């Protein structure tokens, strides 16, 4: 099999100024009409309506540009964004195609207000309920809500529901600990702490996950909940997970399944049958809604009937074909205003309907097949090590790899390789969440969208960069070379005297 | 394709039998099923998923979605006066074009080089908002205004080591609910007590009640301008001074669209400013357009307390070139897990780009014009409604965009009036306040923006006149 030659890509270089620098006094990008004559006749001049003490006396130093100037500026910036236009095998994110038919349909939600009367929202509520039913079937849970603004926010939602549940039993003060693992996404530990819990973190053992003994030692009558993902980012599935859930339940704690890594198991197993009380899915990644560089996002949170009274409201319910927003008297407080990112729910619903049961099952088949194919190919490249080398089983939908040997041999690690990848038109890879349990980590995930040739192209780029690292290491160390900008100087970013989070701060600190 | 093979799925390149076989051969596996060997048999679902029939063709899918969505009525089908945390504003077509660009719509993360354009757009969001707010540090937006207020209050609690926040009693129940969630229940060791402060008869914060309640326990005073009920808070400087005298932080929630005509909170003593990003070029999206900003002075002790992403301008290895990357990043939950500042993750960063484009299109003069148009038309609507028999404005004038209308003297409930407006006049009346603020009687919060013409308001007035008579 011949390996495709990496593309000699070059990003557009516009040297585009910051938009404030493009300003010309007096130019306009949008006009608004003056108030109508009858308006002014009744209320007087607008400036007189502002109490004197509250009138703005200075003009904000926003740029003054024509409409096409603004448009062209941002078109150039979009061109200087690689943004998944080529191949992005970015692990832990289950990156997918974002169907444009769903984007098109979502336009019809633009002018809908969340506080409209239910009679005027029946279409939206039916979609939310319909998608709730789909997720119930995928997970075995009894109810989903979509208020959380991302995966981390869904983890926070679980902490909030956990508080309300233990509070209703008078045990919240006592149950002040949440158990997680060092390989669980940092948001689990962070949201538990932000919700007021102590965090108990289990370390990984030889087989790639914490032992049952470690778990038993960690749980007690102080345990409020377990928050855990499975498989983890190594691509290793914890086969003891049912026993884990039993142990935590016996101690009186709740069990939350972080399904960020759903691609490998969707259609294959359900949180409910493993014993979990709750789980979450990322609609902006796993269910085909676009990620937007970081949202608008949705963390769909589902739970069993035992927890539904504690869900933050409102919950969409179906009463004989009429849909209604239901508030829960015991419900936890809201985690975000309104009903969630409704367009993203619509897009996820559309994705799931287009995939169907067989399509979803096939997507997990293809994800796992593609990852193991990629594993085999990566293993042929020198300097790379697969995590947990003693584990010879097929991995799930992604695998944690490391460049420890490459770093020892050449001084080049995962950050430098990531920077160089973009020179070949490939999005820099996902390395690992903190802490790095594998030296110089990277975590590719092929998913079901990319073709075998895409994967081959991606691997050919990695092989090329590794060869460069051994033969011409300076080329990689000084990368990128073919991007919109050169390598950034990072030292400014942690120096209070020099960092500048706004143009005005930059002018004050650097242009005086 | 072999006979009897189902068609390949349009979104899955490797769904052909040939591609699967090629990869299986390459790895030496007999079947895909064996690749799932890690999952014990008793963990597996033993039946196929039972989902609604697949809509595999785009034509079927689009038709289905559109049919469902037609069951809604929108604020374009009807004349709507709903606001309260999500407002109808004009979104320039260029904003929609830019946020619809695939490069901005779909990226996952990238690096400061590979996604330089997006990072620059993010910095321009910070910079534009910094000009409107007269503040030097702006974070990428969090999920919503309520979440921004929650994080800011937690910042203030960490900065002061205190565990109490004073908030207006007449606050948005949606935002207050989120704030209470963020402040944690009493059982938690870092619980922050949320203490409501009364309003005075003009709808402004009752300074005497504030003075009574503030103490050395108070971490922050949080108030909004304009207030939830639309009133322009004229005592901003006095409130900030009272907070400072007690050693507390002054946190102000401000609608950025008001800042072309209203004084930015930094100019009357605010330490941290939060607010909604949806008014800056984001469609209402049934509430899915919301987002929240957080801003402060450029002082290290504030910067080190931010929970999310701070994008700084920096230099590159090439002389004279800008780059943009995350500053003070280690303090986030990505860097420090449970020891980080609250948590962060995916939020509404695409809307930061929308807001950057919007602020650039409007410029200083556009913000002045839209502010004047909104304040004039909302007062026109208020005065016209107040002239209807049985209606009054309990807080008089001096508001921006939203105002309370009381219907007590009509003998009708807001629910009934709104039902008649909706069913007989294709009008969505203002938000019913009677459940959340019973002391205001049968009152509604009306929202009037640059989209409501004098003719629209005249239509509202004649319809309301008809339904209450």
Interface residues (C-beta under 8 A of the other chain):
Chain A: X1 X11 X15 X16 X18 X19 X20 X23 X27 X28 X29 X30 X31 X32 X33 X34 X35 X36 X38 X39 X40 X42 X43 X46 X47 X49 X50 X51 X53 X54 X55 X56 X57 X58 X59 X60 X61 X62 X63 X64 X65 X67 X70 X71 X73 X74 X75 X76 X77 X78 X79 X80 X81 X82 X83 X84 X85 X88 X90 X93 X95 X96 X97 X98 X99 X101 X102 X103 X104 X105 X106 X108 X109 X110 X111 X112 X113 X114 X115 X116 X117 X119 X120 X121 X122 X123 X124 X126 X127 X130 X134 X137 X138 X149 X150 X151 X152 X153 X155 X156 X160 X163 X167 X172 X173 X176 X186 X187 X189 X190 X191 X192 X193 X194 X195 X196 X197 X199 X201 X231 X236 X237 X239 X241 X242 X265 X267 X268 X269 X270 X273 X274 X282 X284 X288 X290 X291 X292 X293 X294 X295 X296 X297 X312 X332 X333 X334 X335 X336 X337 X338 X339 X340 X341 X342 X343 X344 X345 X346 X349 X350 X352 X353 X354 X355 X356 X357 X358 X359 X360 X361 X362 X363 X365 X366 X368 X369 X370 X372 X373 X375 X376 X377 X393 X394 X395 X396 X418 X419 X421 X422 X427 X428 X430 X433 X434 X448 X449 X450 X451 X452 X454 X478 X480 X483 X484 X485 X486 X487 X488 X489 X490 X492 X493 X494 X496 X499 X500 X501 X502 X503 X504 X505 X506 X508
Chain B: X6 X9 X11 X12 X13 X14 X15 X19 X20 X22 X23 X24 X26 X27 X29 X32 X34 X35 X36 X37 X38 X39 X40 X42 X43 X44 X45 X48 X49 X50 X51 X52 X53 X54 X55 X56 X58 X61 X62 X64 X65 X66 X68 X69 X70 X71 X72 X73 X74 X75 X76 X78 X80 X82 X84 X85 X86 X88 X91 X92 X94 X97 X98 X100 X101 X102 X103 X104 X105 X106 X107 X108 X109 X110 X111 X112 X113 X114 X115 X116 X117 X118 X120 X121 X123 X124 X126 X127 X128 X129 X130 X131 X132 X134 X135 X136 X137 X138 X139 X140 X142 X143 X144 X145 X146 X147 X154 X172 X174 X175 X177 X178 X180 X181 X184 X185 X187 X188 X189 X190 X191 X225 X232 X233 X234 X236 X237 X259 X260 X261 X262 X263 X264 X283 X284 X285 X286 X287 X288 X289 X290 X291 X298 X300 X303 X309 X310 X311 X312 X313 X314 X315 X316 X317 X318 X321 X322 X323 X324 X325 X326 X327 X328 X329 X330 X333 X334 X335 X336 X337 X338 X339 X340 X342 X343 X344 X345 X346 X347 X348 X349 X350 X351 X353 X356 X357 X359 X360 X361 X362 X363 X364 X365 X366 X367 X368 X369 X370 X371 X372 X373 X375 X376 X377 X379 X380 X383 X384 X397 X398 X418 X419 X422 X428 X431 X450 X453 X454
